[in-house]
């Protein structure tokens, strides 16, 4: 089974279903679901989650890999 940690870039692939937190939802923790279109974080890990763009154009940090 794939590792579900959204803080590691190596776990995230294009087209994968993920739950992200948008910048404006960071205070509430509201999750937005979609497919990864682009991985925006270059470093191998990030403590708050890897930043991605969804197919919808929304950008946020990965909290869950579905």
Biopython code that builds the backbone (N, CA, C, O; Angstrom):
import numpy as np
from Bio.PDB.StructureBuilder import StructureBuilder

atoms = [
    (1, "UNK", "N", (0.845, -1.194, 0.000)),
    (1, "UNK", "CA", (0.000, 0.000, 0.000)),
    (1, "UNK", "C", (0.885, 1.251, 0.000)),
    (1, "UNK", "O", (1.898, 1.309, 0.697)),
    (2, "UNK", "N", (0.491, 2.235, -0.782)),
    (2, "UNK", "CA", (1.280, 3.467, -0.904)),
    (2, "UNK", "C", (1.264, 4.246, 0.411)),
    (2, "UNK", "O", (0.290, 4.213, 1.163)),
    (3, "UNK", "N", (2.356, 4.939, 0.664)),
    (3, "UNK", "CA", (2.463, 5.788, 1.846)),
    (3, "UNK", "C", (1.481, 6.962, 1.701)),
    (3, "UNK", "O", (1.420, 7.593, 0.646)),
    (4, "UNK", "N", (0.727, 7.245, 2.743)),
    (4, "UNK", "CA", (-0.322, 8.274, 2.679)),
    (4, "UNK", "C", (0.134, 9.621, 3.231)),
    (4, "UNK", "O", (-0.689, 10.515, 3.427)),
    (5, "UNK", "N", (1.438, 9.783, 3.487)),
    (5, "UNK", "CA", (1.945, 11.024, 4.080)),
    (5, "UNK", "C", (2.075, 12.114, 3.016)),
    (5, "UNK", "O", (2.908, 12.016, 2.115)),
    (6, "UNK", "N", (1.240, 13.159, 3.127)),
    (6, "UNK", "CA", (1.246, 14.265, 2.170)),
    (6, "UNK", "C", (2.407, 15.226, 2.352)),
    (6, "UNK", "O", (2.524, 16.203, 1.612)),
    (7, "UNK", "N", (3.284, 14.956, 3.344)),
    (7, "UNK", "CA", (4.434, 15.828, 3.570)),
    (7, "UNK", "C", (5.666, 15.376, 2.787)),
    (7, "UNK", "O", (6.688, 16.062, 2.783)),
    (8, "UNK", "N", (5.568, 14.222, 2.126)),
    (8, "UNK", "CA", (6.692, 13.709, 1.341)),
    (8, "UNK", "C", (6.371, 13.781, -0.142)),
    (8, "UNK", "O", (5.392, 13.192, -0.603)),
    (9, "UNK", "N", (7.199, 14.505, -0.889)),
    (9, "UNK", "CA", (6.965, 14.719, -2.319)),
    (9, "UNK", "C", (6.934, 13.401, -3.093)),
    (9, "UNK", "O", (6.175, 13.254, -4.050)),
    (10, "UNK", "N", (7.767, 12.442, -2.669)),
    (10, "UNK", "CA", (7.873, 11.158, -3.375)),
    (10, "UNK", "C", (6.569, 10.350, -3.327)),
    (10, "UNK", "O", (6.380, 9.439, -4.133)),
    (11, "UNK", "N", (5.675, 10.675, -2.395)),
    (11, "UNK", "CA", (4.398, 9.947, -2.268)),
    (11, "UNK", "C", (3.336, 10.465, -3.219)),
    (11, "UNK", "O", (2.301, 9.823, -3.397)),
    (12, "UNK", "N", (3.576, 11.633, -3.840)),
    (12, "UNK", "CA", (2.545, 12.302, -4.629)),
    (12, "UNK", "C", (2.866, 12.172, -6.116)),
    (12, "UNK", "O", (3.974, 12.467, -6.564)),
    (13, "UNK", "N", (1.856, 11.718, -6.870)),
    (13, "UNK", "CA", (2.031, 11.525, -8.309)),
    (13, "UNK", "C", (0.934, 12.299, -9.052)),
    (13, "UNK", "O", (-0.135, 12.569, -8.504)),
    (14, "UNK", "N", (1.223, 12.644, -10.298)),
    (14, "UNK", "CA", (0.226, 13.323, -11.131)),
    (14, "UNK", "C", (-1.010, 12.440, -11.300)),
    (14, "UNK", "O", (-0.900, 11.226, -11.471)),
    (15, "UNK", "N", (-2.196, 13.069, -11.251)),
    (15, "UNK", "CA", (-3.442, 12.342, -11.446)),
    (15, "UNK", "C", (-3.968, 11.640, -10.206)),
    (15, "UNK", "O", (-5.036, 11.029, -10.244)),
    (16, "UNK", "N", (-3.225, 11.722, -9.104)),
    (16, "UNK", "CA", (-3.602, 11.066, -7.858)),
    (16, "UNK", "C", (-4.739, 11.844, -7.168)),
    (16, "UNK", "O", (-4.783, 13.073, -7.223)),
    (17, "UNK", "N", (-5.647, 11.112, -6.523)),
    (17, "UNK", "CA", (-6.713, 11.760, -5.743)),
    (17, "UNK", "C", (-6.157, 12.163, -4.386)),
    (17, "UNK", "O", (-5.592, 11.338, -3.667)),
    (18, "UNK", "N", (-6.324, 13.452, -4.036)),
    (18, "UNK", "CA", (-5.806, 13.972, -2.770)),
    (18, "UNK", "C", (-6.823, 14.914, -2.121)),
    (18, "UNK", "O", (-7.777, 15.359, -2.760)),
    (19, "UNK", "N", (-6.598, 15.202, -0.847)),
    (19, "UNK", "CA", (-7.344, 16.233, -0.120)),
    (19, "UNK", "C", (-6.332, 17.313, 0.240)),
    (19, "UNK", "O", (-5.291, 17.028, 0.830)),
    (20, "UNK", "N", (-6.646, 18.559, -0.121)),
    (20, "UNK", "CA", (-5.737, 19.665, 0.165)),
    (20, "UNK", "C", (-6.429, 20.708, 1.032)),
    (20, "UNK", "O", (-7.657, 20.762, 1.108)),
    (21, "UNK", "N", (-5.615, 21.533, 1.682)),
    (21, "UNK", "CA", (-6.124, 22.704, 2.395)),
    (21, "UNK", "C", (-5.694, 23.926, 1.587)),
    (21, "UNK", "O", (-4.505, 24.157, 1.365)),
    (22, "UNK", "N", (-6.688, 24.701, 1.152)),
    (22, "UNK", "CA", (-6.409, 25.944, 0.428)),
    (22, "UNK", "C", (-5.900, 26.986, 1.414)),
    (22, "UNK", "O", (-6.174, 26.895, 2.611)),
    (23, "UNK", "N", (-5.157, 27.980, 0.916)),
    (23, "UNK", "CA", (-4.606, 29.040, 1.767)),
    (23, "UNK", "C", (-5.707, 29.679, 2.631)),
    (23, "UNK", "O", (-5.524, 29.886, 3.831)),
    (24, "UNK", "N", (-6.844, 29.986, 2.005)),
    (24, "UNK", "CA", (-7.922, 30.664, 2.740)),
    (24, "UNK", "C", (-8.630, 29.738, 3.735)),
    (24, "UNK", "O", (-9.387, 30.213, 4.582)),
    (25, "UNK", "N", (-8.395, 28.428, 3.645)),
    (25, "UNK", "CA", (-9.030, 27.470, 4.554)),
    (25, "UNK", "C", (-8.092, 26.980, 5.649)),
    (25, "UNK", "O", (-8.462, 26.102, 6.428)),
    (26, "UNK", "N", (-6.868, 27.542, 5.722)),
    (26, "UNK", "CA", (-5.904, 27.052, 6.709)),
    (26, "UNK", "C", (-6.401, 27.229, 8.138)),
    (26, "UNK", "O", (-6.106, 26.399, 8.999)),
    (27, "UNK", "N", (-7.156, 28.305, 8.406)),
    (27, "UNK", "CA", (-7.640, 28.550, 9.764)),
    (27, "UNK", "C", (-8.718, 27.545, 10.174)),
    (27, "UNK", "O", (-8.820, 27.190, 11.348)),
    (28, "UNK", "N", (-9.528, 27.081, 9.202)),
    (28, "UNK", "CA", (-10.613, 26.148, 9.512)),
    (28, "UNK", "C", (-10.202, 24.694, 9.292)),
    (28, "UNK", "O", (-10.788, 23.790, 9.886)),
    (29, "UNK", "N", (-9.189, 24.461, 8.435)),
    (29, "UNK", "CA", (-8.790, 23.097, 8.121)),
    (29, "UNK", "C", (-9.716, 22.425, 7.132)),
    (29, "UNK", "O", (-9.660, 21.207, 6.965)),
    (30, "UNK", "N", (-10.583, 23.206, 6.461)),
    (30, "UNK", "CA", (-11.516, 22.669, 5.471)),
    (30, "UNK", "C", (-10.753, 22.030, 4.315)),
    (30, "UNK", "O", (-9.838, 22.642, 3.765)),
    (31, "UNK", "N", (-11.121, 20.803, 3.942)),
    (31, "UNK", "CA", (-10.411, 20.072, 2.889)),
    (31, "UNK", "C", (-11.128, 20.192, 1.554)),
    (31, "UNK", "O", (-12.357, 20.170, 1.482)),
    (32, "UNK", "N", (-10.333, 20.319, 0.499)),
    (32, "UNK", "CA", (-10.822, 20.351, -0.872)),
    (32, "UNK", "C", (-10.262, 19.111, -1.567)),
    (32, "UNK", "O", (-9.070, 18.822, -1.458)),
    (33, "UNK", "N", (-11.119, 18.381, -2.279)),
    (33, "UNK", "CA", (-10.710, 17.124, -2.901)),
    (33, "UNK", "C", (-10.558, 17.288, -4.407)),
    (33, "UNK", "O", (-11.308, 18.028, -5.044)),
    (34, "UNK", "N", (-9.568, 16.582, -4.971)),
    (34, "UNK", "CA", (-9.378, 16.625, -6.411)),
    (34, "UNK", "C", (-8.189, 15.797, -6.843)),
    (34, "UNK", "O", (-7.583, 15.078, -6.048)),
    (35, "UNK", "N", (-7.863, 15.917, -8.135)),
    (35, "UNK", "CA", (-6.732, 15.192, -8.716)),
    (35, "UNK", "C", (-5.556, 16.131, -8.908)),
    (35, "UNK", "O", (-5.736, 17.289, -9.284)),
    (36, "UNK", "N", (-4.342, 15.632, -8.649)),
    (36, "UNK", "CA", (-3.126, 16.434, -8.786)),
    (36, "UNK", "C", (-2.851, 16.713, -10.264)),
    (36, "UNK", "O", (-2.728, 15.791, -11.071)),
    (37, "UNK", "N", (-2.756, 18.005, -10.604)),
    (37, "UNK", "CA", (-2.364, 18.401, -11.954)),
    (37, "UNK", "C", (-0.875, 18.719, -12.002)),
    (37, "UNK", "O", (-0.185, 18.373, -12.962)),
    (38, "UNK", "N", (-0.382, 19.387, -10.946)),
    (38, "UNK", "CA", (1.020, 19.799, -10.917)),
    (38, "UNK", "C", (1.504, 19.810, -9.473)),
    (38, "UNK", "O", (0.768, 20.194, -8.564)),
    (39, "UNK", "N", (2.751, 19.385, -9.270)),
    (39, "UNK", "CA", (3.379, 19.438, -7.943)),
    (39, "UNK", "C", (4.215, 20.714, -7.903)),
    (39, "UNK", "O", (5.116, 20.893, -8.723)),
    (40, "UNK", "N", (3.922, 21.596, -6.956)),
    (40, "UNK", "CA", (4.552, 22.919, -6.918)),
    (40, "UNK", "C", (5.738, 23.001, -5.956)),
    (40, "UNK", "O", (6.614, 23.849, -6.126)),
    (41, "UNK", "N", (5.772, 22.129, -4.951)),
    (41, "UNK", "CA", (6.888, 22.144, -3.990)),
    (41, "UNK", "C", (8.072, 21.402, -4.599)),
    (41, "UNK", "O", (7.922, 20.282, -5.089)),
    (42, "UNK", "N", (9.247, 22.022, -4.569)),
    (42, "UNK", "CA", (10.445, 21.388, -5.120)),
    (42, "UNK", "C", (11.200, 20.546, -4.104)),
    (42, "UNK", "O", (11.855, 19.574, -4.480)),
    (43, "UNK", "N", (11.121, 20.903, -2.812)),
    (43, "UNK", "CA", (11.884, 20.166, -1.797)),
    (43, "UNK", "C", (11.255, 18.785, -1.572)),
    (43, "UNK", "O", (10.058, 18.613, -1.802)),
    (44, "UNK", "N", (12.046, 17.799, -1.125)),
    (44, "UNK", "CA", (11.525, 16.437, -0.949)),
    (44, "UNK", "C", (10.459, 16.313, 0.139)),
    (44, "UNK", "O", (9.609, 15.426, 0.075)),
    (45, "UNK", "N", (10.502, 17.208, 1.149)),
    (45, "UNK", "CA", (9.487, 17.173, 2.206)),
    (45, "UNK", "C", (9.098, 18.607, 2.572)),
    (45, "UNK", "O", (9.835, 19.553, 2.295)),
    (46, "UNK", "N", (7.925, 18.752, 3.199)),
    (46, "UNK", "CA", (7.490, 20.044, 3.732)),
    (46, "UNK", "C", (6.631, 19.758, 4.962)),
    (46, "UNK", "O", (5.731, 18.920, 4.899)),
    (47, "UNK", "N", (6.893, 20.447, 6.089)),
    (47, "UNK", "CA", (6.184, 20.118, 7.339)),
    (47, "UNK", "C", (4.672, 20.321, 7.289)),
    (47, "UNK", "O", (3.947, 19.683, 8.052)),
    (48, "UNK", "N", (4.175, 21.204, 6.399)),
    (48, "UNK", "CA", (2.732, 21.460, 6.322)),
    (48, "UNK", "C", (2.074, 20.753, 5.148)),
    (48, "UNK", "O", (0.871, 20.898, 4.929)),
    (49, "UNK", "N", (2.854, 19.989, 4.393)),
    (49, "UNK", "CA", (2.304, 19.280, 3.234)),
    (49, "UNK", "C", (2.871, 19.840, 1.938)),
    (49, "UNK", "O", (3.221, 21.017, 1.854)),
    (50, "UNK", "N", (2.957, 18.985, 0.937)),
    (50, "UNK", "CA", (3.478, 19.379, -0.371)),
    (50, "UNK", "C", (2.424, 20.222, -1.088)),
    (50, "UNK", "O", (1.248, 19.860, -1.113)),
    (51, "UNK", "N", (2.843, 21.332, -1.663)),
    (51, "UNK", "CA", (1.908, 22.211, -2.372)),
    (51, "UNK", "C", (1.676, 21.681, -3.781)),
    (51, "UNK", "O", (2.621, 21.398, -4.518)),
    (52, "UNK", "N", (0.397, 21.552, -4.145)),
    (52, "UNK", "CA", (0.021, 21.051, -5.474)),
    (52, "UNK", "C", (-1.074, 21.922, -6.083)),
    (52, "UNK", "O", (-1.766, 22.663, -5.384)),
    (53, "UNK", "N", (-1.211, 21.813, -7.409)),
    (53, "UNK", "CA", (-2.350, 22.416, -8.117)),
    (53, "UNK", "C", (-3.252, 21.278, -8.553)),
    (53, "UNK", "O", (-2.786, 20.293, -9.125)),
    (54, "UNK", "N", (-4.554, 21.412, -8.283)),
    (54, "UNK", "CA", (-5.531, 20.407, -8.708)),
    (54, "UNK", "C", (-5.967, 20.687, -10.143)),
    (54, "UNK", "O", (-5.687, 21.755, -10.688)),
    (55, "UNK", "N", (-6.658, 19.716, -10.755)),
    (55, "UNK", "CA", (-7.180, 19.885, -12.113)),
    (55, "UNK", "C", (-8.131, 21.071, -12.215)),
    (55, "UNK", "O", (-8.322, 21.625, -13.298)),
    (56, "UNK", "N", (-8.724, 21.461, -11.093)),
    (56, "UNK", "CA", (-9.657, 22.593, -11.059)),
    (56, "UNK", "C", (-8.921, 23.930, -11.036)),
    (56, "UNK", "O", (-9.535, 24.986, -11.186)),
    (57, "UNK", "N", (-7.585, 23.877, -10.846)),
    (57, "UNK", "CA", (-6.785, 25.099, -10.766)),
    (57, "UNK", "C", (-6.551, 25.562, -9.337)),
    (57, "UNK", "O", (-5.800, 26.511, -9.110)),
    (58, "UNK", "N", (-7.187, 24.902, -8.364)),
    (58, "UNK", "CA", (-7.011, 25.282, -6.958)),
    (58, "UNK", "C", (-5.641, 24.828, -6.475)),
    (58, "UNK", "O", (-5.157, 23.763, -6.859)),
    (59, "UNK", "N", (-5.018, 25.651, -5.624)),
    (59, "UNK", "CA", (-3.694, 25.362, -5.098)),
    (59, "UNK", "C", (-3.762, 25.235, -3.589)),
    (59, "UNK", "O", (-4.381, 26.058, -2.913)),
    (60, "UNK", "N", (-3.120, 24.195, -3.061)),
    (60, "UNK", "CA", (-3.084, 24.024, -1.616)),
    (60, "UNK", "C", (-2.088, 22.949, -1.233)),
    (60, "UNK", "O", (-1.410, 22.374, -2.084)),
    (61, "UNK", "N", (-2.012, 22.687, 0.072)),
    (61, "UNK", "CA", (-1.066, 21.701, 0.580)),
    (61, "UNK", "C", (-1.781, 20.377, 0.862)),
    (61, "UNK", "O", (-2.877, 20.353, 1.421)),
    (62, "UNK", "N", (-1.142, 19.288, 0.466)),
    (62, "UNK", "CA", (-1.737, 17.947, 0.600)),
    (62, "UNK", "C", (-1.814, 17.548, 2.078)),
    (62, "UNK", "O", (-0.804, 17.523, 2.781)),
    (63, "UNK", "N", (-3.017, 17.241, 2.526)),
    (63, "UNK", "CA", (-3.250, 16.759, 3.890)),
    (63, "UNK", "C", (-3.528, 15.263, 3.891)),
    (63, "UNK", "O", (-3.173, 14.572, 4.846)),
    (64, "UNK", "N", (-4.156, 14.751, 2.835)),
    (64, "UNK", "CA", (-4.462, 13.321, 2.748)),
    (64, "UNK", "C", (-4.252, 12.858, 1.313)),
    (64, "UNK", "O", (-4.553, 13.566, 0.352)),
    (65, "UNK", "N", (-3.720, 11.637, 1.205)),
    (65, "UNK", "CA", (-3.650, 10.975, -0.101)),
    (65, "UNK", "C", (-4.734, 9.911, -0.073)),
    (65, "UNK", "O", (-4.741, 9.051, 0.807)),
    (66, "UNK", "N", (-5.648, 9.967, -1.030)),
    (66, "UNK", "CA", (-6.838, 9.091, -1.003)),
    (66, "UNK", "C", (-6.610, 7.793, -1.775)),
    (66, "UNK", "O", (-7.506, 6.952, -1.849)),
]
sb = StructureBuilder()
sb.init_structure("model")
sb.init_model(0)
sb.init_chain("A")
sb.init_seg("    ")
for serial, (resi, resn, name, xyz) in enumerate(atoms, 1):
    if name == "N":
        sb.init_residue(resn, " ", resi, " ")
    sb.init_atom(name, np.array(xyz, "f"), 0.0, 1.0, " ", f" {name:<3s}", serial, name[0])
structure = sb.get_structure()
